[in-house]
Each structure stands twice: as structure tokens, then as C-alpha cells.
Amino acid sequence: MAEDDEPDGDGPNGAPRWVLPTELPFRELKGRALEECLFWLLDGIGARDLEWRLGGTGGGAADGGRDLEGRFYTPGADGQVEAKRWWIECKGRAGTVEKDAVTSACNNVLADKTVDCLVIATNTTFSNPTRDWVKTWQARFPKPQILLWDQPVLERMLSDQPSTVLRLFEGGLSSAGYLRAIGTRLTERAADVARVLPNEMGILHCDALSFATAMGGVFDYYAGLADTFKFE
């Protein structure tokens, strides 16, 4: 940190910048590429039972009005875990998403009363009239919840998931972002590492698990030094 204790990072509010937005190919993020991006973003925020509804060969094909489907398990008012069913439609475009595409998606989802949330995602943007229409529609139909994810939203989500950027976009991470992604992957695979080390090194499993878990934190620590040291 600087002497005035103000954050020095390049990210929001001075946080370390994991992702380089200018290196993310949003213009080319259409069809199957956009669907794959959404698949891993949803996985990263905790979606379960994810299903990528591909059809045919080549690019992804929508099935029943959605490209992806998943569930989020959240505690209800009584403490019991409830499954929330999400549908995701991907609208890769060269320009602003046409209003008809959004109105059609919203009206079609009403046919399935089990859907709790519909995400309409694009690599570009939605017009203000489209957003106003969705607000009016949502007031009339409280369920399902409609979420519009445009380029700024996807960019913000990707900035929180360097491991997803590492998987999909070569060159999309800063040096600190690479360290963060490695740390995340090590933490995710700590149990696997802990199963291997006792055979390779003859140490106890509990010690191996402690070591494997700590290694992810080491990479996170050095990634965090981006606050005070610019790697680039």
C-alpha cells in the first residue's frame, strides 16, 4: 500500500487487477463460444447440475428455449435447502440485441412453471427500451426472475473468476491473475494432491491435506502483492 494507505491496484476500488478486459474477445464471443463462457461462469458461481444443451454439429443449438440449464441450491426461510432452476439463453451479436429476441425469450419461458430464473446473456448490450419492457413484464409476471447479462456484467463476472479466464481466453489475465488462477486450481484439487503425497513422500494424509490446502493460499498471497508491486 502507499503511505497514505490508499489501495494502489488497478482493479475496482484499488483491488488487484486479475483480468485484462481489453484482451477478452467479446466481439468474437458468439454461438458456442458464448455458451461455453456462460457454462464456466455459472459453474464458478456455484451452479449445479449444469446442462449444456448442444444440438447438431458445430455451434450450439438452443433446445426448448434455452442453451444452458442449471440449478442453484440455497437455504429457504425454514432453513431447508431449495433448488432454484435456471435457464440461460445466449444472444451473441455484432450490435445491440434486438428487442424481439428478449420479448420472445420471456414469453416462451412462461410455458414451464418450474423455471425460477431466466438469464438472457449477450456479448454486446441491451437497449434501454428493452430493459424498460423487461421491468414492465416482470411486474406482471414475478416468476421467473429475468436477468439481463450484457458485456459489462460478463466482464465483471470474469474479473472475479481468473481461473475461468485462464481456461477460455489465453492472454486475458494479468501476471497477478495467473497466480490467482493457479492458487484457485490448487485449492480445488487439494484433496487429490493429498491422496498422492502419502504414496510419493510417505507422509500422513492429514499432513498432506494441510500442505496441499496451504499451497493455494501461497499463490493467493503473492497475487495479492499486486496491491503494492506491479508485476507487468
Secondary structure, DSSP 4 states (H G I P E B T S, - for coil): --TT-----SSGGG----B-GGGS-GGG--HHHHHHHHHHHHHHTT-EEEEE---SSSS---BTTBSEEEEEEEE-TTS-EEEEEEEEEEE--SSSBPHHHHHHHHHHHTT-TT--EEEEEESS-B-HHHHHHHHHHHHH--SSEEEEE-HHHHHHHHHT-HHHHHHH-TT-B-HHHHHHHHHHHHHHTHHHHHHHHHHHH---HHHHHHHHHHHHHHHHHHHHGGGT----
